[in-house]
Amino acid sequence: MNLRSRLLIQTCLLAMMTGTGIVSAPAYAQTSAPVPLFLKQEAERDAELRSDETPSSQNSPSNAVSSGSFGAGTTSTPETNSFPSDPNAVQSLTLGAVDVEAVGTIDRSRGGLGIDMWNGTTRKSAAQLISDLPATPATHTARDLQIRLLLSAAALPQDSKEISLLEARVAKLINMGALDEAIELVRAAPQGSRGSMLAQAEVNALLIGAKIDEACSAIESYGASYDEMFWLKAAVMCAFYVNDPASAAFSVDLVREMDGESDATFFGLVGAIRSGSAVSPDLLQELRPIDIALLAIAKQSIPNSQLDSGNAAAIIGMINADATATDIRLEAARKAEKLGLISADQLAGIYGAVNFDASALDSALDDAPEGIQARQYAKLYQAAIQSDVPAARAEILAALFENAEIEGDFLQAARLTAPVLTEIPINGDFSWFAVVALKASIASNALERAENWLQVAKNAANPSNDIAWRISLLYPVLAISGLEETGAVKPVENTMAQMDVQSTPQPSFGLGGAVTVNAPEPQQVETQDPQALARHRARMAEWQEMQAARGDQAAAKRYGELIFNLYEGFGIEVPAGLWDGLLTAPYAEDRLTISSAVSHHLNASAAARQKAKTVAMAIQAQQISAEENADPKALADTVAALELVGLPSDARHLATELLLSFDQ
């Protein structure tokens, strides 16, 4: 007797025991879903842009792009490809068959990589690229790129259709701790088309996020459709959650009958819930989502050792669990935000929920620091948001930034306080705060505010203060972020069509199959004012003198190499002689670098404008960035590749994040 039959028997028995009938399937358990209109519209925009370049190919039936679906293999007539100029007009559209694998939750306007981002990549290769993506990218910029890669709606290569890229994408999102994004991606596919793996992924994401009510609703919806043991154990968990011991006991007996007691962790947690005793820590080494939920039901905390395990589910579980001690929750949240497992807004909510005496907040700048670093951040954060006086708030933020700089948490502090920083007036009264506010604004990617703070700082600089010196020290960051003109030769903005086509004529995957597009015309270039180049050289000379005066010349050399390599990646001049200053023995050094294969594929895919593969390789290449002996040439190649495939803002944000995280 299979599991589905046993579950049916269980349901019937329970119905007779309780006098209730079998509940019908929820109304939302539909077997089809509307095709997202944004993908049709985006496909049409791409088709219109390309029609100007390749009119002959658009007339060929074999090359027709179907704008009526978001998977390859369907076509549409010209009548269904026209849209009214009036955005409020009502129009009937005939949509082709849906390729569920191509579904996504973002398009290009929301940061997606484009419908033909997998151009030039086989389905098998794409699956491998997704599977190999890191669970914890080394930088927040890379994490953002990775999530956008996984969420982008895109037409897919048509080889190896037995490989599910949708399942691979969802699994990676959960592996990263991007729970809400994973749930949204699963639910973007029609429920009737979701296999057991996608259904389990949705439930697991809900359990990790402590949304047990919602998880049990999903389990009830899916459970009768699949035979895996996962669903029976999930039914046990839900029965305990709603305090239904009879149903829980029945399901536990079925698990034991069908699978024995091979799952020691599951039975240990079941025993702990029944007896109210503590489960053995030995059973809690590799926690699964269902284990985290059972621990919460048992009102037991996740072992503190899980904080150093790298298990995203366990770390998020520690933050959400009621049984977690406050200080442990704070440190878990601090680590989780640095890893990207929670957002800065979530961290702010956790810090804001800590109870401090009013007197402690009033004297936050004078009291001795808290014993737990995250608790100290929480106190300063609360003191800042509760202050009604801008000058006092700026003083508290300055103290928070200084503390975070020492602990290596400056970037996190900048993300945490970004909304608070917007409430500080940008004027000469705060010139003493301008440079640190400038740096924090760059770190949080608020470049418009950063530009305004830079102007305040420059206006306030004079021989009686150190503002000019501090601006000079920050100059490479200002140059790479685009806040200072460097005299670099810049290409004219690429058009959307140019960004997504190959540099040489070759097929790309559209919504109706392979589409051949022509190579873009050579880009025109413009040269900046020569005076800007002269100022850049002078500023770099000042910066180099400051570096020569540093006590740690080994660190100064590493920082210089990183800057000069990044300059070359962005086409910014490294003034003559500056490289000479770094040419010191020993010439052979122990460096952590990327493999030659990654380097080759990064450069080759960027040259071919294969956006998804380039992004995947760039994420792998920058994984070394957190290491002290990281090869700066590999990081320069990374930002250059991102620029080449039309992601210049991501390239600059990655570079500034690398520079601001460098331990000076």
N, C-alpha and C positions, 0 to 999 in steps of 0.2 A: 504493500500500500504506500503510495507516494505521499509527500508532505501536504500537497493541496487537498488530497482526500481526507487526510487526518484533520486538517484544519476545518474542513467542511463538517466533519463529524463533531469536532469540538464545538463549532458554532451551533449546530443543531442541539447538542446536549445542553449547552449553556442556555439556549433559548427555552428548552423545556424546563430547565431548573428554575429559571427566573420568570417564566411566564411571558416572555417577550417574543416578538417575531423577529425575523431576520430583517435587518435594516437595508434598504435599497441603496444602491451606489450613489454617492454624492452627485449633485447636479453639475458640479464643475468637472466631473471626470469625463470630459468630452474627448472624442477621438479625432478631432480635427481642430485646427486653429487658423485664423486669418493670416495671410502672408504679410509680414511687416512692410508697410508701404514705403518706408524710407529707403529700403534696399532697391525697390523698383525705381524710385526717383533718382537714386544715386547712379544706378546702372544707365538710366537714360541720359543723365548729365555727362557721364563718361562717353557714352555713344555719340552724343552731340559734339563733344569736344574732339573726338577722334574722327568724326565724319569730315571735318575740315582738312584733316591731314591725309586720310585714306579713303577718298570717296569711292574708289573702285572696289575696295574690299567690302564696303557696306552693301554693295549691290549683289554680292555673291551669296546664294542661299547657304552655302556651307559655312560662311563666316558671319551669318546674321547673329546679332546679339539679342537675346531675349531679355527684355526688361520686365517680364511678367513673372519671374521667379528668382530665387536667390540660390539656386543650385544649377550646375551645368547639365546640359542635356535636353533643354526645351527650347522652343522657338516661339515667336509671336509675329503677327502680321503688322504692317505699318500702322493700321488703324488703331491698334492697341498701344502704340508707342507714342501717341501724341497726348500732351497735357494742356489744359486750358491756361491761358495767360492770367486769367482771374483766379487767384488762390482760393476764393470763396465759391467758385463754381462747382456744381455737382457733376460728376462724370462717372460713368460705369466702366469698370476695367475688367478685362478677362485675364486672369492670372494663370500661368502655367503650373505644372506640378511642382510641389515644394521639395527641395532637397534638404531634409532635416539637418543633415551634417553641416550645411553651410550657414545655419542660423547663427545670429549674433545679437548682442544687445546695444552695440554702438556702431554708428557709421562714421564716415570721414569727418563730418561736422562736429562730432563729439569726441574726436581723437582717434577714431578707427584708422587702420592702415590702408583701407581701400579694398574694393571688391576683388581686385586681381593681385592681392598681396602675395599669394602663393604662386604667382607666375614663375615658370621655370623650375618648379619643385615638384617632385613626385609625391604621391600620397604617402608612400612608405617613408620617404625621407622627412616629410612634414611631421608624421607621427613620431619619428625618432627625435626630431628637433624639439618637439613639445615635451616628450618624455624626459629629455635630458636637461630641460630648464631647471635652474636651481630653486629649491624651496625657499631659500632666503637670499635673494639678490643682494650684492654687497652695498648697493646704494639705493636710496629712495627713488632716484630718477630711473634706474634700471627696473625697479619693481613696478613703477607706474607704466613703463613701456611694456613690460611683460604682461601685465593685466590687460592692457589695451590690445596686445597681440592675441591674447586668448579670447577676448570678448568681441573682436571685430567680426562682423558679418562679411563673408567672402566666398566667392566661387571656389570650388575645390578641384584639384586634379582628378581625373576620372579613372586612373589606374587603381588596382587593389581596393576595390570598393568594399571588400569585407573588413577593411580597417576603419574603425570609427574614430575620426578626429574629434568629434563632439565629446565622446567619453574621455578621450585623452585630455582635452581642454578642461573639462569639469574636474577631473581627478587632480590635475595640476593646480587649479585654483584652490581646491580644498587643501592640498599639500602645502600651499603658500599661506593658508589661513584666510584667504579671500572668500569668506563664507557667503556673504550677501550676494557677491558677484556670481558665485557658483550656483546658488539657488536661482537667481534670475536667469542664468543661461540655461539651466535645465528646464525651467518653466517657459522659456521662449519656444521650446519644441512642443508640438502637440502631444498631449498626454498619451494618446493611443500609440504614438510612435516611440515612446520611451521604453527601452529595455530595462532589465533588472538592475544593470550597473548604474544607469542614470537615476533610477528610482532610489537605489541605496545611497547614491551620492547626495541626493537632496535630503534624505533623512539624516545622514551623517552630518551634513553641514548644519542642519537645524539642531541636532543634539550637541555638537561642539559649541554652538552659540547659545546654549541653555534655553532654547525655545522648545521645551518638551511638549507643551500643549499642541503646538503646530506640528511637531514631529509625529505625535501619536495620531493626529488627523490624517497625515500623509500615510502613515503605516496602515491605518484602517482602509484608506483608499487603494493602496497598492497591494496589501498583503495577500489577498486571495488570488492574485494574478501570477505569483511567482512561487517556485518550489524551494528556493535556497533556505538553509538553516538560519540565515540572517533574519528572515522575517518572523520566524517562530521565537527567536530570542528577543527580537524587538517587541513582539506581543507580550512576552513575559515582563519586559521593562515597563510597558504601558500599563499592564495590570497592576503592578506594584505602585506605579505612579498615582493611579486613581484609587488605590487602596482596595483592590479586589483580589483578596488572597486566594479565593477558590479558583478563579480563572488563571491566576498566576501559577498555582500548584499544578493545574491540569497541563498548562503549556510547558512547565519545567519537566514534568514527567514525560511528555512527548520528546523533548530535547534529549533527555537521558535515554529513552528507549531507542531513538534513532541514531544518536551520536555518542552514546556513553557519557562519561564525564571527562572527556579529553580536554575540554576547555576549562581548565582549573580556575582561571580568573573569573569567568562567568559564574561558576558554581560557588566560588568563594564569596563573591559579591551577593549572590542570592542568599547564601547562608547568613551573611552579615545583616542583610535587611530583615530576615526572619527572626534572628535572635537578638538583634540590637547590639551585637558585639563588633569589635573592630576587625576588619579584614587584614590578613597578613600582608605586610609591606612587600614581601617577596613576590606576591601575585600582581603587584602594581608597577612593574618595570616598564612595560610597553603598553600604555593605555590606548584603547580604541575609543571612538566616540560613544559606543554603547556602555563601555566601562565607566566613562566619565559621568554619564547620565545615571547609572546605577549607584555610583558613589554619592552623587547629589541626593538621590532618593534615600540612601542610607545615612545621610547627614554627616558624611565623613569627608575630610579634606584630602585633596590630592597631595601625595608626598612632596615635600619641599625639594627633594632631589630632582624632580621633574623640571625644575626651573633651569637647570643646566643641561637638560637632555637634548634640547633642540627639537623636541616634539611640539609642533605648533598647536596641535589639539590640546595637549596637556597644559601648555602655558596659557592659552585662552581660557581653558577650563578653570585654572587657578584664579583667574581674574573674575570669572562669573560666579564661582561657587560661593554660597553663603558661608560655608564652613571655613573658608580661607581667612587666616589672621590678617588684620589690616596692613601691617608692615610688609607681610609677604605679598599681599595683593598689590601694594604700591610698587615694590621692586619688580614684580612680574609685569605690571603695566609699563614700567619704565623700560624694561627689556623688550617687551612686545612692541612698543612703538618704535624703538630703534630698529627692530627687525622688520617692521612694516606689518605686523600681525594685527595691530589696531591703529586707528587714525589718531592724529593729534587732538581732534575734537573729543574722541573717546578718552584719551589720556587726561584731557582737561576736566572731563566729567568725573573721573576717578579722583584726581587731585582735589577737585572742588568739593567732594563728598566727605573729606576727612574732617573730623571735629577738632577745632582749635579754639582755645579760649580767646575771647576778644582782646584781652591784654597781650596775648602772644602775637597776635596779628599786628596790633598797634606798635609793638616793639620788635617786629621781625628783623629789622636791620641791626638792632643792638644786642639781642639775645644770642646766647651760644648756639651754634648750629645743632640741628637735630642729629641723633645718632645714625639714623637711616638716611642715606642721601636722597632717596625719592621723597621722603617725608619733608626734608628741607626744601626741596623744590615745590612741594605742595603748599608749604607754609608761605613761601615767597610769592607763589602764584596767587594764592587767595588774598594775601595782603595787597597785591597789585590791583586785582580786580575790584576789591572793596574800597580802595582809596578814591575819594572824590576830587583830589587835588592833582592835576596833571604833573606838577613838578615832583610831588612825592611819589606818584606812580612811576615816573621815569627813574627816580633814584632806586626804587625797589627792583625795577626791571634791569637796571644796570648791575645791581648786586647779583641778581639771578643769572645774568649772562656771564658775569665774571666767575661765579661759582661753577657754572656749567662748563666754561672754557677750561678750567683747571681739571675737571673730571672727564673731559672728552665728550661732553654732552651738548656742546654749543648748538649744533644743528637741530637737535631735538628741542632745546629751549626756544630757538627761533620759531620752529613750527608750532610749538605749544602756545607761545605768546603772540603769534601773528595778529589775532583779532584785537588783543589788548593794545598792541603797538599802534594800531590805526587810530587810537583815541588820543595819542600824544600829538599836540600841535607841531607842525613842521615850520618853525620860525627861529629867528635869532635868539630867542629866550632859551632855547634848548640846544644851543650850539655845543655845549659841553657833552651832550648826549648824541650828537649828530653822527659821529663815526661809528659808534656801536650800533646805533639804529640803522645806519646805512648797511653795515655788515649783516645784521639780522634780517633786514628786508631782502637782501640778495639771497640769503640762505632760504627764505620762505618763498622765493621767486616772485616777490612783489617789486618788480623792477621800476615801475613808475614812481612808487614811493621812495625807492632807493635813489633814483635820480634827483628827487627833491631834497632828500637828506644830504646828498653829495653837494648840492649847490649851497645849502646852509653851511656845511662844513668848510667849503672853500671860501665863502664870504667871511667866515669867522677866523680863518687862519691868520696868525700874525706872529712876530718873533717872541711874544710873551707867552705863547702856549705851544703845545706839541701837536696841534691838529694837523698841520702840514706834514709833519713827520709820519703821523699815523696814516694819512691818506697815501703817502708815498709807499709805505709798507704794504698797503692793500692794492697798489696799482695793478699788478698782474690780474687780480680778480676783476677789477673794474674794466680792464682792457678786454678780457675774454667774455665778460657778461655783456659787453657792448655799451657800457656806461661811459667809456672814454674812446675817442677816435684814435685809431692807431695808424692810419694811412694805408691799411691793407687794401689790396685789390679785391673787390667783391663782385660776384656775379649778379646779374639782374635776376629778380625774383623769378623762379620757375613757375610755369603755369601748372595747373592741376594735371593736365594731360601729360606734360613733360615729366612730372615727378613719377608717374606710374608706368611709363613705357620703357622698353629696353633701349639701350644705347645703340643696338644694332637690330635690324628687322628680324623678329622671331615671334613665335606664337605666344599669346598670353591667354589665360583662361577667363572668359567672360561668362555671362549667365547662360549663354546658349552654346557653349563649346569653345573651341580654340579660335582666337581672333588675332590676325596678324596686323601689327601696327608699324608704321614707318618710324624711322629714327628721328628724334627731334633735331631741329636746326641747331647749329653751333650757337652757344649762348654768347650774348654780347656782355662785355665787361665795362665797368666804370672805375676810374681811379679816384681815390679820395684826394683831398687838398694836400699838396706837398707839405704845407705848414703843419698839418696833423701828424705827418710822419716825423717831422723834425721834433715836434713836442714829444712824441712817443719815444724817440731815441734819447732825448734829454731825461725824461722821466725814468726810463730804464737804467740810465747811468746813475741816477740818484738811488734807485732801488738796489743796484749792484753794490754801491758803496755801503749801504746799510747791511747787506748780506755779508760783506767782507768783514764787518765789525762784529758779527755774531760770535758768541763763545763756542758754539757747537758747529764747527765747520763741516763735519760730516753730514749733519742734518741740512745745513745750508746748501751743500752740494746736491743732495737728493731733491730738495725743493726746487733748486734752480733747474735741474734736469727735467723735472716734471713740467715746469712752466715753459721751458724752451721747446720741449716736445709738443706740448699742447699748442703753443704759438704756431709751430709748423703745421700742426693738424688743421688749424683754422686759417692758415695763410697769413699770419701776422709776422712781421719781421722780427728776427732776433738780431739786435744791432751787432755790428762787426766787433769782434773781440770778446763778446760775452761767453761764447762757447769756449774760447781759449782759456778763460779763467777756470774752467772745469776740467781741463785736460791735464790731469795729474795722475801719477802712478799710485797704486797699481792699475793697469788698464783692464785687466781681467777681474771681473767682480762676480760674486755669487748673487744671482738675480732670480726672482720668481717670475716666470714668464708664461705665456700661453703656448700651447702646442703649435707646431708648424702647420698642422692641418686646420686648426681654428683660424690662424692668421691667413692662410691661403683662401679658405672659404669666405672669410670676412671681406677680404679685398675683392675676390672674384664676384661674389653676390652683389656687393655694392656697385661694382662697375657695370653689372648687368641689370641694375635697378630691380633686383629681386628683394622687395622690401621686407617680407616676413623672415626670410632666411638671414638677411643682413641684421635685422633686429635681434634674432636669436643668437647669432654669432657675436654681436656686440655685447649682449648680456653676458655671454660666457667669457668674453675677453676682459670685461671689467671686473670679473670676480676676484681678480688678484689685487684690486685697488686698495683694499683694507690692510694689505700686508706692508710691512716697513720696507722690504726690499723688492717691491713691485717694479716690474720693468716699465718705465715711463713711455717707451716707444710703443708698446702694445696699447696703452691707454690713448695715445695720440692717434693711432690707427683707428681706434674705436670711434672717437668723435668725428674723425674725417669721414668714416664710412656712413655714419648717421647723417652728416651734412649732405653727402652725395646722393642719398636716397630721399632727400626732401624733408629731413627732420632736424633743421638747424636749431630750433629752440630746445629740443631735447639734448642735442649735442652740447650746447652752451650750458644748459642747466647741469648736465652731468659733469662737465669740466669745472664749473664753479663749485659744485659739491665736493669734488675731489680736492680742490685747492683749499676750501674752507675746513675740510676735515683733516688736512695735513697738520701733524703735530709740529708747530714751530717753537 
